[in-house]
Amino acid sequence: MAYENITKRAEQNVKQDDMLASKRFVIERKPDTIYFYELEEAVVLDVVMDENHPIYTGSLNLDVGSWPPNIDGSEPNPSEKDYSWIGRIRFRFLNSQINEEKSVLEWAYPLENTGLVEYPLMNEIVIVGKYMDKYFYTRKLNSNSTINSNAMFDVERNTGQVESNVNTFSSDGKYKGPESKMNFSGGDDYTGILGSYFKFNPKIRAIKSYEGDTILQSRFGSSIRFGAYDANRNNDNGLGEYADGGGNPMMLIRNRQAPIKLPQGNTGKGYTLEDINKDGSSIHMTSGKTRSAFVPTTTTGMINVTKSVPFPRLDGDQVVVNSDRLVFSSKANEMLFFSKKTIGMTTDQILSLNSYGNTTITSNKGIITLNAPKIYLNFNTEGANDEPVLLGRTTVLWMYTLCDWLLLSVNTQIQMLGTLILFAETHIHKSAAGPTSPPLPITKPLIILWGEQLQSLQASQISLTALRSQLSSLLSSRVFLGG
């Protein structure tokens, strides 16, 4: 609440002989000093986080006149829960409410409920003012510069010294929440309640700030930095519009800070820096000369048929994303990837590409290699996969050899039949008693049969010769297999 602090003037009786006050004293004496405070610091004694708070067990009637319609369009009912209480705090003014009962203290709304919203913890200090006959509080006061909690457990002990108020800073009494020790020197003054389940984490650090930075950071080791400078002063000149010394604009997002091995008192510094390789998850958008420290964790590199693809220098305008798991999903429409240069995909485990419809792979120059110890096309997990493909040139060479052997056999038969027919036609002598030579019973029908066989063999010779000439056409000019 607004209050005044009055410092009374010190008066001294200055009298003349006639006992009348000196005119000079009346004119020159200083008035009382009055300090007016519209805003006052207050300690947080309770926070409404959800509808499970004990405040909802009482009679909180919903103000239907200031509440929007329900999701289904129906009018709200006064008996429904008043969710406007979420975010309110019960507080004690540190100057004007010393030693008052907690039960008579007021509740305050958060000053804002859009944009950046952060509710304080119990025993943290906020600034409270009264507007439109309601109390409103600001975000927590930075009382000790610890990022995880800025609680001051000794404040309520000193300003709320009433027996019924003991559960505000101790787990004695009705309050069932845990105690949290802030891990500073000072004994019991740094032990108290932060909430129903919140516990102080001494290893959470604020991130180091460079000149001009805008930083958004939470109590839990997640942060967003809008900056331009890094630890290397040689990188201060950027690219393009920033070449004259405007820095290298960057936005660094991280979730879960890198593990810190030592407690705060032994590190020698009270801040940390983003580490894209050790933080839980990171998105680094950098530019200019600032170079990303990202290092792949895969054991295999991006390889080409002829040489290893060099890993690019990670500077200039870029986005580097690193986490233990990345999931990209397009629920209704396309997912598109474009790259002016190389697209590299490397994994130590399985690379799987699945398509319910058609799969198209197009290259204007060539698909250089599909390199693996074993390559299975149409792999069958339920049946045999031991049918190797034929090697093109090896198969053609084998078929050339087969055709040559068949042609040799056919040519031999043709020569033999031709000689035999010529011999038979030359030595058959007709007489009244029949042929006398040669001794074999060679008849004209037999010679005709041999002639037909000879024509068949000659036709096979032509077909085999044509088939052999077509073997080279079996080799694809576009698809190659390596064995």
Beta strands, then each sheet from edge to edge (+ up, - down):
strand 1: 3-7
strand 2: 33-37
strand 3: 40-47
strand 4: 89-93
strand 5: 107-110
strand 6: 125-131
strand 7: 134-137
strand 8: 179-181
strand 9: 191-193
strand 10: 206-207
strand 11: 214-217
strand 12: 222-227
strand 13: 250-255
strand 14: 271-272
strand 15: 281-286
strand 16: 318-322
sheet 1: 1+ 2-
sheet 2: 3+ 4- 5+ 7+ 6- 3+
sheet 3: 8+ 9-
sheet 4: 10+ 14+
sheet 5: 11+ 12- 13+ 15- 16+
end
